[in-house]
Amino acid sequence: MSPVFYGISMLPKESWKEYGFALLTIAGSDGDVSDPELEWLTIELAEAVGVEESIISEWEEFNYDDADLREIFTSINARSFVSYSKLLIYDAIRMASADDDYAEEEKEKVMEAAGLLKVSKESVIAIESLIELEHAAEKLRMLIL
C-alpha cells in the first residue's frame, strides 16, 4: 500500500515519530504492547508508508507508560493533523487489535484520543465495525485459499 493511497503522504515526516508514539500509548494502555502490536507498527505500517529506521528505533525505545496523548497531539500540531484524526483512530484500533485482543483499556484510550481529536463516538464505532469486517474478510480469505 503506498503512502498516497494510505492517506498519510501529506503528514509531515517530522510528525511520524509522534504519530507512532500516540499509537504506542493507546496500544500500551492495557499494560503491554504485544509483539504482534509492535510488529504491526514497526513492520506493516512503517513499510507501507516508508518510515525511516531512526524513527522506528525511537518507537521501539518509547516509554508509553508515562506518555500523555494531549502532549503528543500538541507536538504534532493539531491544525496540520486534523484531517488525519480518523486515520489515527483507525490505525490505533488496528494496532491494538493486532494481537486479537482489543482490550477494554485500549478501547477507553481510543475514546480518549477520539475526544482529544474531536472524532465523534459514532465515527469510532463505525471505524471499529470496519476493522471487524476487515478481520472477518481476512479469515474468510484464508479459509477459502
FIDOTI-796873 format. One record per atom (N, C-alpha, C): residue number from 1; residue in three letters; chain; y, z, x. Coordinates in Angstrom, 2 decimals. Last residue first. Example, Ala and Ser with C-alpha at 12.3 -4.5 7.8 and 13.67 -1.06 7.14 Angstrom:
2
LUMBA | 2 | SER | A | -2.25 | 7.08 | 12.85
LUMBA | 2 | SER | A | -1.06 | 7.14 | 13.67
LUMBA | 2 | SER | A | 0.03 | 7.87 | 12.90
LUMBA | 1 | ALA | A | -5.69 | 7.80 | 13.19
LUMBA | 1 | ALA | A | -4.50 | 7.80 | 12.30
LUMBA | 1 | ALA | A | -3.30 | 7.80 | 13.20
This chain:
145
LUMBA | 145 | LEU | A | -20.00 | 0.61 | -8.66
LUMBA | 145 | LEU | A | -20.29 | -0.10 | -7.41
LUMBA | 145 | LEU | A | -21.25 | 0.72 | -6.63
LUMBA | 144 | ILE | A | -19.93 | 2.46 | -10.75
LUMBA | 144 | ILE | A | -20.29 | 1.07 | -11.02
LUMBA | 144 | ILE | A | -20.71 | 0.36 | -9.74
LUMBA | 143 | LEU | A | -19.07 | 4.78 | -9.49
LUMBA | 143 | LEU | A | -20.32 | 4.78 | -10.24
LUMBA | 143 | LEU | A | -20.83 | 3.36 | -10.45
LUMBA | 142 | MET | A | -16.60 | 4.05 | -8.47
LUMBA | 142 | MET | A | -17.66 | 4.44 | -7.53
LUMBA | 142 | MET | A | -19.04 | 4.42 | -8.22
LUMBA | 141 | ARG | A | -15.22 | 3.58 | -10.87
LUMBA | 141 | ARG | A | -15.41 | 2.50 | -9.90
LUMBA | 141 | ARG | A | -16.55 | 2.82 | -8.96
LUMBA | 140 | LEU | A | -15.24 | 6.19 | -11.92
LUMBA | 140 | LEU | A | -15.93 | 5.11 | -12.62
LUMBA | 140 | LEU | A | -16.20 | 3.95 | -11.68
LUMBA | 139 | LYS | A | -13.61 | 7.48 | -10.04
LUMBA | 139 | LYS | A | -15.01 | 7.92 | -10.23
LUMBA | 139 | LYS | A | -15.83 | 6.84 | -10.92
LUMBA | 138 | GLU | A | -11.22 | 6.04 | -10.49
LUMBA | 138 | GLU | A | -11.86 | 6.02 | -9.18
LUMBA | 138 | GLU | A | -13.33 | 6.44 | -9.28
LUMBA | 137 | ALA | A | -10.66 | 6.77 | -13.14
LUMBA | 137 | ALA | A | -10.92 | 5.37 | -12.81
LUMBA | 137 | ALA | A | -11.62 | 5.24 | -11.46
LUMBA | 136 | ALA | A | -10.20 | 9.51 | -12.78
LUMBA | 136 | ALA | A | -11.31 | 9.06 | -13.63
LUMBA | 136 | ALA | A | -11.67 | 7.61 | -13.33
LUMBA | 135 | HIS | A | -7.90 | 9.43 | -11.18
LUMBA | 135 | HIS | A | -9.14 | 10.05 | -10.67
LUMBA | 135 | HIS | A | -10.35 | 9.58 | -11.46
LUMBA | 134 | GLU | A | -6.13 | 8.19 | -12.98
LUMBA | 134 | GLU | A | -6.44 | 7.55 | -11.70
LUMBA | 134 | GLU | A | -7.73 | 8.11 | -11.11
LUMBA | 133 | LEU | A | -6.04 | 10.15 | -14.99
LUMBA | 133 | LEU | A | -6.57 | 8.82 | -15.29
LUMBA | 133 | LEU | A | -6.96 | 8.08 | -14.01
LUMBA | 132 | GLU | A | -4.81 | 12.21 | -13.53
LUMBA | 132 | GLU | A | -6.15 | 12.42 | -14.09
LUMBA | 132 | GLU | A | -6.81 | 11.08 | -14.41
LUMBA | 131 | ILE | A | -2.35 | 10.95 | -13.09
LUMBA | 131 | ILE | A | -3.22 | 11.24 | -11.95
LUMBA | 131 | ILE | A | -4.65 | 11.52 | -12.41
LUMBA | 130 | LEU | A | -1.36 | 10.85 | -15.71
LUMBA | 130 | LEU | A | -1.56 | 9.62 | -14.96
LUMBA | 130 | LEU | A | -2.52 | 9.85 | -13.80
LUMBA | 129 | SER | A | -1.13 | 13.60 | -16.23
LUMBA | 129 | SER | A | -2.08 | 12.78 | -17.00
LUMBA | 129 | SER | A | -2.38 | 11.47 | -16.30
LUMBA | 128 | GLU | A | 0.93 | 14.30 | -14.46
LUMBA | 128 | GLU | A | -0.40 | 14.92 | -14.33
LUMBA | 128 | GLU | A | -1.46 | 14.09 | -15.06
LUMBA | 127 | ILE | A | 2.95 | 12.74 | -15.63
LUMBA | 127 | ILE | A | 2.50 | 12.44 | -14.26
LUMBA | 127 | ILE | A | 1.13 | 13.04 | -14.01
LUMBA | 126 | ALA | A | 3.23 | 14.05 | -18.08
LUMBA | 126 | ALA | A | 2.86 | 12.63 | -18.05
LUMBA | 126 | ALA | A | 2.32 | 12.25 | -16.67
LUMBA | 125 | ILE | A | 4.05 | 16.56 | -17.18
LUMBA | 125 | ILE | A | 2.80 | 16.45 | -17.93
LUMBA | 125 | ILE | A | 2.32 | 15.00 | -17.92
LUMBA | 124 | VAL | A | 6.51 | 15.83 | -16.05
LUMBA | 124 | VAL | A | 5.46 | 16.41 | -15.21
LUMBA | 124 | VAL | A | 4.11 | 16.28 | -15.89
LUMBA | 123 | SER | A | 7.87 | 14.96 | -18.33
LUMBA | 123 | SER | A | 7.59 | 14.00 | -17.26
LUMBA | 123 | SER | A | 6.49 | 14.52 | -16.35
LUMBA | 122 | GLU | A | 8.05 | 17.37 | -19.71
LUMBA | 122 | GLU | A | 7.32 | 16.26 | -20.30
LUMBA | 122 | GLU | A | 6.94 | 15.21 | -19.25
LUMBA | 121 | LYS | A | 9.77 | 18.79 | -18.08
LUMBA | 121 | LYS | A | 8.38 | 19.25 | -18.21
LUMBA | 121 | LYS | A | 7.51 | 18.13 | -18.78
LUMBA | 120 | SER | A | 11.91 | 16.63 | -16.09
LUMBA | 120 | SER | A | 11.53 | 17.34 | -17.31
LUMBA | 120 | SER | A | 10.06 | 17.75 | -17.29
LUMBA | 119 | VAL | A | 13.49 | 17.27 | -13.11
LUMBA | 119 | VAL | A | 12.45 | 16.45 | -13.74
LUMBA | 119 | VAL | A | 11.94 | 17.25 | -14.94
LUMBA | 118 | LYS | A | 15.32 | 18.49 | -11.36
LUMBA | 118 | LYS | A | 15.73 | 18.07 | -12.70
LUMBA | 118 | LYS | A | 14.78 | 17.03 | -13.31
LUMBA | 117 | LEU | A | 14.51 | 19.67 | -9.08
LUMBA | 117 | LEU | A | 14.81 | 18.23 | -9.00
LUMBA | 117 | LEU | A | 15.24 | 17.65 | -10.34
LUMBA | 116 | LEU | A | 13.98 | 22.23 | -9.92
LUMBA | 116 | LEU | A | 15.00 | 22.04 | -8.90
LUMBA | 116 | LEU | A | 15.44 | 20.58 | -8.81
LUMBA | 115 | GLY | A | 11.89 | 21.65 | -11.73
LUMBA | 115 | GLY | A | 13.13 | 22.26 | -12.19
LUMBA | 115 | GLY | A | 14.27 | 22.04 | -11.21
LUMBA | 114 | ALA | A | 9.96 | 20.66 | -9.97
LUMBA | 114 | ALA | A | 10.49 | 19.79 | -11.03
LUMBA | 114 | ALA | A | 11.82 | 20.34 | -11.56
LUMBA | 113 | ALA | A | 9.43 | 22.97 | -8.49
LUMBA | 113 | ALA | A | 10.03 | 21.80 | -7.83
LUMBA | 113 | ALA | A | 10.66 | 20.88 | -8.87
LUMBA | 112 | GLU | A | 8.24 | 24.47 | -10.55
LUMBA | 112 | GLU | A | 9.45 | 24.96 | -9.87
LUMBA | 112 | GLU | A | 10.18 | 23.80 | -9.20
LUMBA | 111 | MET | A | 6.03 | 22.85 | -11.10
LUMBA | 111 | MET | A | 7.04 | 23.04 | -12.14
LUMBA | 111 | MET | A | 8.35 | 23.59 | -11.56
LUMBA | 110 | VAL | A | 4.71 | 23.15 | -8.67
LUMBA | 110 | VAL | A | 5.13 | 21.82 | -9.09
LUMBA | 110 | VAL | A | 6.22 | 21.95 | -10.15
LUMBA | 109 | LYS | A | 4.15 | 25.85 | -8.82
LUMBA | 109 | LYS | A | 5.08 | 25.39 | -7.78
LUMBA | 109 | LYS | A | 5.57 | 23.98 | -8.08
LUMBA | 108 | GLU | A | 2.28 | 25.83 | -10.92
LUMBA | 108 | GLU | A | 3.54 | 26.58 | -11.07
LUMBA | 108 | GLU | A | 4.58 | 26.11 | -10.06
LUMBA | 107 | LYS | A | 0.26 | 24.32 | -9.72
LUMBA | 107 | LYS | A | 0.91 | 23.83 | -10.94
LUMBA | 107 | LYS | A | 2.26 | 24.51 | -11.15
LUMBA | 106 | GLU | A | -0.43 | 26.09 | -7.68
LUMBA | 106 | GLU | A | 0.12 | 24.77 | -7.34
LUMBA | 106 | GLU | A | 0.84 | 24.17 | -8.54
LUMBA | 105 | GLU | A | -1.47 | 28.17 | -9.16
LUMBA | 105 | GLU | A | -0.30 | 28.42 | -8.31
LUMBA | 105 | GLU | A | 0.37 | 27.11 | -7.92
LUMBA | 104 | GLU | A | -3.71 | 26.90 | -10.31
LUMBA | 104 | GLU | A | -2.61 | 27.35 | -11.17
LUMBA | 104 | GLU | A | -1.33 | 27.59 | -10.36
LUMBA | 103 | ALA | A | -4.88 | 24.06 | -8.37
LUMBA | 103 | ALA | A | -4.82 | 25.47 | -8.73
LUMBA | 103 | ALA | A | -3.59 | 25.82 | -9.57
LUMBA | 102 | TYR | A | -6.72 | 21.61 | -8.43
LUMBA | 102 | TYR | A | -5.30 | 21.70 | -8.70
LUMBA | 102 | TYR | A | -5.06 | 23.09 | -9.29
LUMBA | 101 | ASP | A | -9.14 | 20.64 | -6.66
LUMBA | 101 | ASP | A | -8.77 | 21.95 | -7.20
LUMBA | 101 | ASP | A | -7.26 | 22.03 | -7.30
LUMBA | 100 | ASP | A | -9.86 | 18.43 | -5.19
LUMBA | 100 | ASP | A | -10.46 | 18.60 | -6.52
LUMBA | 100 | ASP | A | -10.21 | 19.98 | -7.12
LUMBA | 99 | ASP | A | -8.24 | 18.09 | -3.06
LUMBA | 99 | ASP | A | -9.47 | 18.86 | -2.82
LUMBA | 99 | ASP | A | -10.21 | 19.15 | -4.12
LUMBA | 98 | ALA | A | -6.06 | 16.83 | -4.14
LUMBA | 98 | ALA | A | -6.91 | 16.06 | -3.22
LUMBA | 98 | ALA | A | -8.23 | 16.76 | -2.93
LUMBA | 97 | SER | A | -4.18 | 18.10 | -5.63
LUMBA | 97 | SER | A | -5.49 | 17.89 | -6.26
LUMBA | 97 | SER | A | -6.45 | 17.10 | -5.37
LUMBA | 96 | ALA | A | -1.96 | 18.13 | -4.01
LUMBA | 96 | ALA | A | -2.52 | 19.41 | -4.43
LUMBA | 96 | ALA | A | -3.90 | 19.26 | -5.07
LUMBA | 95 | MET | A | -1.45 | 15.34 | -3.83
LUMBA | 95 | MET | A | -1.86 | 16.10 | -2.65
LUMBA | 95 | MET | A | -2.55 | 17.40 | -3.06
LUMBA | 94 | ARG | A | -0.77 | 14.74 | -6.49
LUMBA | 94 | ARG | A | -1.87 | 14.02 | -5.82
LUMBA | 94 | ARG | A | -2.37 | 14.82 | -4.62
LUMBA | 93 | ILE | A | 1.42 | 16.45 | -6.80
LUMBA | 93 | ILE | A | 0.22 | 16.66 | -7.63
LUMBA | 93 | ILE | A | -0.98 | 15.95 | -6.99
LUMBA | 92 | ALA | A | 3.16 | 15.34 | -4.92
LUMBA | 92 | ALA | A | 2.78 | 16.75 | -4.82
LUMBA | 92 | ALA | A | 1.51 | 17.01 | -5.62
LUMBA | 91 | ASP | A | 3.51 | 12.72 | -5.87
LUMBA | 91 | ASP | A | 2.83 | 12.95 | -4.59
LUMBA | 91 | ASP | A | 2.36 | 14.39 | -4.45
LUMBA | 90 | TYR | A | 4.90 | 13.33 | -8.27
LUMBA | 90 | TYR | A | 3.64 | 12.56 | -8.28
LUMBA | 90 | TYR | A | 2.85 | 12.83 | -7.01
LUMBA | 89 | ILE | A | 7.16 | 14.58 | -7.21
LUMBA | 89 | ILE | A | 6.27 | 15.33 | -8.11
LUMBA | 89 | ILE | A | 4.91 | 14.65 | -8.17
LUMBA | 88 | LEU | A | 8.21 | 12.41 | -5.80
LUMBA | 88 | LEU | A | 7.80 | 13.61 | -5.08
LUMBA | 88 | LEU | A | 6.86 | 14.45 | -5.93
LUMBA | 87 | LEU | A | 8.74 | 10.69 | -7.93
LUMBA | 87 | LEU | A | 7.78 | 10.29 | -6.91
LUMBA | 87 | LEU | A | 7.31 | 11.50 | -6.12
LUMBA | 86 | LYS | A | 10.74 | 12.08 | -9.22
LUMBA | 86 | LYS | A | 9.45 | 11.91 | -9.90
LUMBA | 86 | LYS | A | 8.37 | 11.48 | -8.93
LUMBA | 85 | SER | A | 12.75 | 11.90 | -7.20
LUMBA | 85 | SER | A | 12.27 | 13.19 | -7.69
LUMBA | 85 | SER | A | 10.91 | 13.07 | -8.38
LUMBA | 84 | TYR | A | 14.04 | 9.72 | -6.22
LUMBA | 84 | TYR | A | 12.68 | 9.95 | -5.74
LUMBA | 84 | TYR | A | 12.07 | 11.24 | -6.30
LUMBA | 83 | SER | A | 16.62 | 9.70 | -7.04
LUMBA | 83 | SER | A | 15.75 | 8.65 | -7.56
LUMBA | 83 | SER | A | 14.30 | 8.82 | -7.14
LUMBA | 82 | VAL | A | 17.68 | 11.89 | -5.54
LUMBA | 82 | VAL | A | 17.48 | 11.98 | -6.98
LUMBA | 82 | VAL | A | 16.51 | 10.92 | -7.50
LUMBA | 81 | PHE | A | 18.36 | 11.69 | -2.89
LUMBA | 81 | PHE | A | 16.96 | 11.91 | -3.21
LUMBA | 81 | PHE | A | 16.66 | 11.83 | -4.70
LUMBA | 80 | SER | A | 20.99 | 11.65 | -2.42
LUMBA | 80 | SER | A | 20.25 | 10.46 | -1.99
LUMBA | 80 | SER | A | 18.79 | 10.53 | -2.43
LUMBA | 79 | ARG | A | 21.64 | 14.13 | -3.51
LUMBA | 79 | ARG | A | 22.26 | 12.92 | -4.04
LUMBA | 79 | ARG | A | 21.49 | 11.67 | -3.64
LUMBA | 78 | ALA | A | 20.23 | 16.05 | -1.98
LUMBA | 78 | ALA | A | 19.81 | 15.75 | -3.35
LUMBA | 78 | ALA | A | 20.42 | 14.47 | -3.89
LUMBA | 77 | ASN | A | 19.21 | 16.24 | 0.99
LUMBA | 77 | ASN | A | 20.44 | 15.73 | 0.38
LUMBA | 77 | ASN | A | 20.09 | 15.19 | -1.00
LUMBA | 76 | ILE | A | 17.33 | 17.61 | 2.35
LUMBA | 76 | ILE | A | 17.06 | 16.19 | 2.12
LUMBA | 76 | ILE | A | 18.32 | 15.50 | 1.62
LUMBA | 75 | SER | A | 18.27 | 20.17 | 2.26
LUMBA | 75 | SER | A | 18.33 | 19.48 | 3.54
LUMBA | 75 | SER | A | 18.04 | 17.99 | 3.40
LUMBA | 74 | THR | A | 17.71 | 20.79 | -0.40
LUMBA | 74 | THR | A | 19.10 | 20.73 | 0.04
LUMBA | 74 | THR | A | 19.21 | 19.95 | 1.34
LUMBA | 73 | PHE | A | 14.95 | 20.89 | -0.34
LUMBA | 73 | PHE | A | 15.60 | 19.85 | -1.12
LUMBA | 73 | PHE | A | 17.06 | 19.70 | -0.75
LUMBA | 72 | ILE | A | 14.63 | 23.16 | 1.31
LUMBA | 72 | ILE | A | 14.08 | 21.86 | 1.71
LUMBA | 72 | ILE | A | 14.80 | 20.74 | 0.97
LUMBA | 71 | GLU | A | 15.84 | 25.15 | -0.24
LUMBA | 71 | GLU | A | 16.39 | 24.81 | 1.08
LUMBA | 71 | GLU | A | 15.90 | 23.44 | 1.54
LUMBA | 70 | ARG | A | 14.09 | 25.11 | -2.45
LUMBA | 70 | ARG | A | 15.52 | 24.86 | -2.64
LUMBA | 70 | ARG | A | 16.17 | 24.44 | -1.32
LUMBA | 69 | LEU | A | 11.62 | 25.85 | -1.31
LUMBA | 69 | LEU | A | 11.83 | 24.50 | -1.82
LUMBA | 69 | LEU | A | 13.31 | 24.16 | -1.98
LUMBA | 68 | ASP | A | 11.07 | 27.56 | 1.56
LUMBA | 68 | ASP | A | 11.84 | 27.65 | 0.33
LUMBA | 68 | ASP | A | 12.16 | 26.23 | -0.14
LUMBA | 67 | ALA | A | 8.30 | 28.93 | 3.41
LUMBA | 67 | ALA | A | 9.22 | 27.85 | 3.07
LUMBA | 67 | ALA | A | 9.87 | 28.06 | 1.70
LUMBA | 66 | ASP | A | 6.34 | 30.56 | 4.34
LUMBA | 66 | ASP | A | 7.70 | 31.09 | 4.31
LUMBA | 66 | ASP | A | 8.74 | 30.07 | 3.88
LUMBA | 65 | ASP | A | 4.04 | 28.97 | 4.19
LUMBA | 65 | ASP | A | 4.07 | 30.29 | 3.54
LUMBA | 65 | ASP | A | 5.48 | 30.82 | 3.36
LUMBA | 64 | TYR | A | 4.24 | 26.73 | 5.78
LUMBA | 64 | TYR | A | 4.57 | 26.57 | 4.37
LUMBA | 64 | TYR | A | 4.65 | 27.91 | 3.63
LUMBA | 63 | ASN | A | 5.02 | 25.98 | 8.75
LUMBA | 63 | ASN | A | 4.63 | 27.24 | 8.12
LUMBA | 63 | ASN | A | 5.09 | 27.21 | 6.65
LUMBA | 62 | PHE | A | 3.84 | 23.06 | 10.40
LUMBA | 62 | PHE | A | 4.77 | 23.67 | 9.46
LUMBA | 62 | PHE | A | 4.20 | 24.93 | 8.82
LUMBA | 61 | GLU | A | 2.22 | 21.54 | 11.98
LUMBA | 61 | GLU | A | 2.62 | 22.85 | 12.51
LUMBA | 61 | GLU | A | 3.48 | 23.64 | 11.53
LUMBA | 60 | GLU | A | 1.91 | 19.18 | 10.60
LUMBA | 60 | GLU | A | 0.70 | 19.95 | 10.91
LUMBA | 60 | GLU | A | 1.03 | 21.35 | 11.42
LUMBA | 59 | TRP | A | 4.53 | 18.22 | 10.55
LUMBA | 59 | TRP | A | 3.87 | 18.62 | 9.30
LUMBA | 59 | TRP | A | 2.69 | 19.53 | 9.59
LUMBA | 58 | GLU | A | 4.83 | 17.59 | 13.25
LUMBA | 58 | GLU | A | 5.64 | 18.67 | 12.67
LUMBA | 58 | GLU | A | 5.05 | 19.15 | 11.35
LUMBA | 57 | SER | A | 3.02 | 15.46 | 13.39
LUMBA | 57 | SER | A | 2.79 | 16.67 | 14.20
LUMBA | 57 | SER | A | 3.58 | 17.85 | 13.65
LUMBA | 56 | ILE | A | 4.34 | 13.65 | 11.75
LUMBA | 56 | ILE | A | 3.02 | 14.14 | 11.34
LUMBA | 56 | ILE | A | 2.70 | 15.42 | 12.10
LUMBA | 55 | ILE | A | 6.54 | 13.14 | 13.38
LUMBA | 55 | ILE | A | 6.74 | 13.84 | 12.09
LUMBA | 55 | ILE | A | 5.41 | 14.40 | 11.60
LUMBA | 54 | SER | A | 5.32 | 11.81 | 15.48
LUMBA | 54 | SER | A | 6.08 | 13.03 | 15.76
LUMBA | 54 | SER | A | 6.32 | 13.83 | 14.48
LUMBA | 53 | GLU | A | 4.21 | 9.51 | 14.28
LUMBA | 53 | GLU | A | 3.34 | 10.58 | 14.76
LUMBA | 53 | GLU | A | 4.08 | 11.89 | 14.99
LUMBA | 52 | GLU | A | 6.01 | 8.31 | 11.36
LUMBA | 52 | GLU | A | 5.80 | 8.42 | 12.81
LUMBA | 52 | GLU | A | 4.95 | 9.63 | 13.16
LUMBA | 51 | VAL | A | 4.76 | 6.67 | 8.51
LUMBA | 51 | VAL | A | 5.40 | 7.87 | 9.06
LUMBA | 51 | VAL | A | 5.03 | 7.99 | 10.55
LUMBA | 50 | GLY | A | 4.06 | 4.43 | 6.81
LUMBA | 50 | GLY | A | 4.48 | 4.29 | 8.20
LUMBA | 50 | GLY | A | 5.22 | 5.47 | 8.79
LUMBA | 49 | VAL | A | 2.96 | 4.52 | 4.30
LUMBA | 49 | VAL | A | 4.41 | 4.29 | 4.39
LUMBA | 49 | VAL | A | 4.93 | 4.25 | 5.82
LUMBA | 48 | ALA | A | 0.23 | 4.81 | 4.67
LUMBA | 48 | ALA | A | 0.71 | 3.92 | 3.62
LUMBA | 48 | ALA | A | 2.18 | 3.58 | 3.79
LUMBA | 47 | GLU | A | 0.01 | 6.79 | 6.63
LUMBA | 47 | GLU | A | -0.33 | 5.41 | 6.96
LUMBA | 47 | GLU | A | 0.24 | 4.43 | 5.94
LUMBA | 46 | ALA | A | 0.87 | 9.04 | 5.13
LUMBA | 46 | ALA | A | 1.54 | 8.66 | 6.38
LUMBA | 46 | ALA | A | 1.25 | 7.22 | 6.75
LUMBA | 45 | LEU | A | -0.99 | 9.15 | 3.00
LUMBA | 45 | LEU | A | 0.43 | 8.89 | 2.75
LUMBA | 45 | LEU | A | 1.11 | 8.38 | 4.01
LUMBA | 44 | GLU | A | -3.50 | 9.42 | 4.54
LUMBA | 44 | GLU | A | -3.28 | 8.47 | 3.44
LUMBA | 44 | GLU | A | -1.80 | 8.13 | 3.25
LUMBA | 43 | ILE | A | -2.81 | 11.35 | 6.67
LUMBA | 43 | ILE | A | -3.50 | 10.08 | 6.88
LUMBA | 43 | ILE | A | -3.13 | 9.10 | 5.77
LUMBA | 42 | THR | A | -1.33 | 13.54 | 5.91
LUMBA | 42 | THR | A | -1.19 | 13.06 | 7.28
LUMBA | 42 | THR | A | -1.90 | 11.74 | 7.55
LUMBA | 41 | LEU | A | -1.99 | 13.94 | 3.12
LUMBA | 41 | LEU | A | -0.61 | 13.81 | 3.61
LUMBA | 41 | LEU | A | -0.55 | 13.08 | 4.94
LUMBA | 40 | TRP | A | -4.78 | 13.98 | 3.06
LUMBA | 40 | TRP | A | -4.06 | 13.11 | 2.13
LUMBA | 40 | TRP | A | -2.64 | 12.87 | 2.65
LUMBA | 39 | GLU | A | -5.26 | 15.96 | 4.95
LUMBA | 39 | GLU | A | -5.63 | 14.58 | 5.26
LUMBA | 39 | GLU | A | -4.93 | 13.60 | 4.33
LUMBA | 38 | LEU | A | -4.41 | 18.17 | 3.47
LUMBA | 38 | LEU | A | -3.71 | 17.81 | 4.70
LUMBA | 38 | LEU | A | -4.02 | 16.38 | 5.10
LUMBA | 37 | GLU | A | -6.35 | 18.10 | 1.42
LUMBA | 37 | GLU | A | -4.93 | 18.01 | 1.10
LUMBA | 37 | GLU | A | -4.13 | 17.57 | 2.33
LUMBA | 36 | PRO | A | -8.77 | 18.41 | 2.84
LUMBA | 36 | PRO | A | -8.51 | 17.18 | 2.07
LUMBA | 36 | PRO | A | -7.03 | 17.01 | 1.72
LUMBA | 35 | ASP | A | -8.27 | 21.03 | 4.00
LUMBA | 35 | ASP | A | -8.42 | 19.84 | 4.84
LUMBA | 35 | ASP | A | -8.18 | 18.55 | 4.03
LUMBA | 34 | SER | A | -5.75 | 22.84 | 2.09
LUMBA | 34 | SER | A | -7.13 | 22.50 | 2.46
LUMBA | 34 | SER | A | -7.15 | 21.25 | 3.34
LUMBA | 33 | VAL | A | -3.54 | 25.15 | 2.53
LUMBA | 33 | VAL | A | -3.53 | 23.69 | 2.47
LUMBA | 33 | VAL | A | -4.90 | 23.28 | 3.00
LUMBA | 32 | ASP | A | -3.43 | 28.16 | 0.68
LUMBA | 32 | ASP | A | -4.08 | 27.35 | 1.69
LUMBA | 32 | ASP | A | -3.79 | 25.88 | 1.45
LUMBA | 31 | GLY | A | -2.17 | 29.52 | -1.33
LUMBA | 31 | GLY | A | -2.57 | 30.29 | -0.16
LUMBA | 31 | GLY | A | -3.17 | 29.46 | 0.95
LUMBA | 30 | ASP | A | -1.15 | 27.98 | -3.25
LUMBA | 30 | ASP | A | -2.35 | 28.73 | -3.63
LUMBA | 30 | ASP | A | -2.92 | 29.49 | -2.44
LUMBA | 29 | SER | A | 0.87 | 26.60 | -2.00
LUMBA | 29 | SER | A | 1.25 | 27.74 | -2.85
LUMBA | 29 | SER | A | 0.06 | 28.54 | -3.34
LUMBA | 28 | GLY | A | 0.41 | 24.33 | -0.58
LUMBA | 28 | GLY | A | 0.04 | 25.61 | 0.04
LUMBA | 28 | GLY | A | 0.34 | 26.82 | -0.81
LUMBA | 27 | ALA | A | 1.51 | 22.32 | -2.11
LUMBA | 27 | ALA | A | 0.04 | 22.37 | -1.98
LUMBA | 27 | ALA | A | -0.43 | 23.69 | -1.38
LUMBA | 26 | ILE | A | 4.26 | 23.02 | -1.73
LUMBA | 26 | ILE | A | 3.64 | 23.01 | -3.06
LUMBA | 26 | ILE | A | 2.13 | 23.15 | -2.95
LUMBA | 25 | THR | A | 4.56 | 22.79 | 1.03
LUMBA | 25 | THR | A | 4.94 | 24.04 | 0.36
LUMBA | 25 | THR | A | 4.29 | 24.14 | -1.02
LUMBA | 24 | LEU | A | 3.84 | 20.12 | 1.44
LUMBA | 24 | LEU | A | 3.03 | 21.20 | 2.02
LUMBA | 24 | LEU | A | 3.31 | 22.53 | 1.34
LUMBA | 23 | LEU | A | 5.95 | 18.83 | 0.13
LUMBA | 23 | LEU | A | 4.58 | 18.65 | -0.35
LUMBA | 23 | LEU | A | 3.67 | 19.75 | 0.18
LUMBA | 22 | ALA | A | 8.09 | 19.68 | 1.75
LUMBA | 22 | ALA | A | 8.07 | 20.02 | 0.33
LUMBA | 22 | ALA | A | 6.64 | 19.91 | -0.23
LUMBA | 21 | PHE | A | 7.35 | 18.50 | 4.18
LUMBA | 21 | PHE | A | 7.46 | 19.97 | 4.09
LUMBA | 21 | PHE | A | 7.42 | 20.41 | 2.63
LUMBA | 20 | GLY | A | 7.56 | 15.79 | 3.49
LUMBA | 20 | GLY | A | 6.25 | 16.38 | 3.80
LUMBA | 20 | GLY | A | 6.27 | 17.89 | 3.71
LUMBA | 19 | TYR | A | 10.35 | 15.76 | 3.23
LUMBA | 19 | TYR | A | 9.51 | 15.32 | 2.12
LUMBA | 19 | TYR | A | 8.11 | 15.92 | 2.30
LUMBA | 18 | GLU | A | 11.17 | 16.46 | 5.79
LUMBA | 18 | GLU | A | 11.38 | 17.40 | 4.70
LUMBA | 18 | GLU | A | 10.54 | 17.04 | 3.47
LUMBA | 17 | LYS | A | 10.37 | 14.09 | 7.14
LUMBA | 17 | LYS | A | 9.89 | 15.39 | 7.58
LUMBA | 17 | LYS | A | 10.00 | 16.39 | 6.43
LUMBA | 16 | TRP | A | 11.76 | 12.04 | 5.85
LUMBA | 16 | TRP | A | 10.32 | 12.11 | 5.76
LUMBA | 16 | TRP | A | 9.79 | 13.49 | 6.13
LUMBA | 15 | SER | A | 14.43 | 11.84 | 6.37
LUMBA | 15 | SER | A | 14.02 | 12.71 | 5.25
LUMBA | 15 | SER | A | 12.52 | 12.85 | 5.12
LUMBA | 14 | GLU | A | 14.78 | 9.98 | 8.30
LUMBA | 14 | GLU | A | 15.01 | 11.37 | 8.68
LUMBA | 14 | GLU | A | 14.64 | 12.35 | 7.56
LUMBA | 13 | LYS | A | 14.43 | 7.61 | 6.90
LUMBA | 13 | LYS | A | 13.34 | 8.10 | 7.74
LUMBA | 13 | LYS | A | 13.53 | 9.55 | 8.14
LUMBA | 12 | PRO | A | 15.54 | 7.65 | 3.50
LUMBA | 12 | PRO | A | 15.86 | 7.63 | 4.94
LUMBA | 12 | PRO | A | 14.73 | 8.25 | 5.76
LUMBA | 11 | LEU | A | 14.00 | 5.69 | 1.14
LUMBA | 11 | LEU | A | 14.16 | 7.07 | 1.58
LUMBA | 11 | LEU | A | 14.43 | 7.06 | 3.08
LUMBA | 10 | MET | A | 13.35 | 3.10 | 0.60
LUMBA | 10 | MET | A | 14.77 | 3.43 | 0.66
LUMBA | 10 | MET | A | 15.02 | 4.88 | 1.05
LUMBA | 9 | SER | A | 10.59 | 3.01 | 0.47
LUMBA | 9 | SER | A | 11.26 | 2.28 | 1.54
LUMBA | 9 | SER | A | 12.73 | 2.64 | 1.67
LUMBA | 8 | ILE | A | 9.13 | 4.09 | -1.54
LUMBA | 8 | ILE | A | 9.71 | 5.00 | -0.57
LUMBA | 8 | ILE | A | 10.57 | 4.30 | 0.46
LUMBA | 7 | GLY | A | 7.64 | 2.57 | -3.16
LUMBA | 7 | GLY | A | 8.90 | 3.06 | -3.69
LUMBA | 7 | GLY | A | 9.66 | 3.93 | -2.71
LUMBA | 6 | TYR | A | 5.32 | 1.18 | -2.67
LUMBA | 6 | TYR | A | 5.21 | 2.60 | -2.93
LUMBA | 6 | TYR | A | 6.51 | 3.18 | -3.49
LUMBA | 5 | PHE | A | 6.26 | -1.32 | -1.98
LUMBA | 5 | PHE | A | 5.53 | -1.15 | -3.23
LUMBA | 5 | PHE | A | 5.51 | 0.31 | -3.64
LUMBA | 4 | VAL | A | 7.41 | -0.57 | 0.49
LUMBA | 4 | VAL | A | 8.24 | -1.16 | -0.55
LUMBA | 4 | VAL | A | 7.57 | -1.00 | -1.91
LUMBA | 3 | PRO | A | 5.27 | 0.39 | 2.02
LUMBA | 3 | PRO | A | 6.36 | 1.29 | 1.65
LUMBA | 3 | PRO | A | 7.23 | 0.74 | 0.53
LUMBA | 2 | SER | A | 2.12 | -0.89 | 0.68
LUMBA | 2 | SER | A | 3.30 | -0.97 | 1.54
LUMBA | 2 | SER | A | 4.37 | 0.01 | 1.09
LUMBA | 1 | MET | A | -1.17 | 0.00 | 0.85
LUMBA | 1 | MET | A | 0.00 | 0.00 | 0.00
LUMBA | 1 | MET | A | 1.23 | 0.00 | 0.90
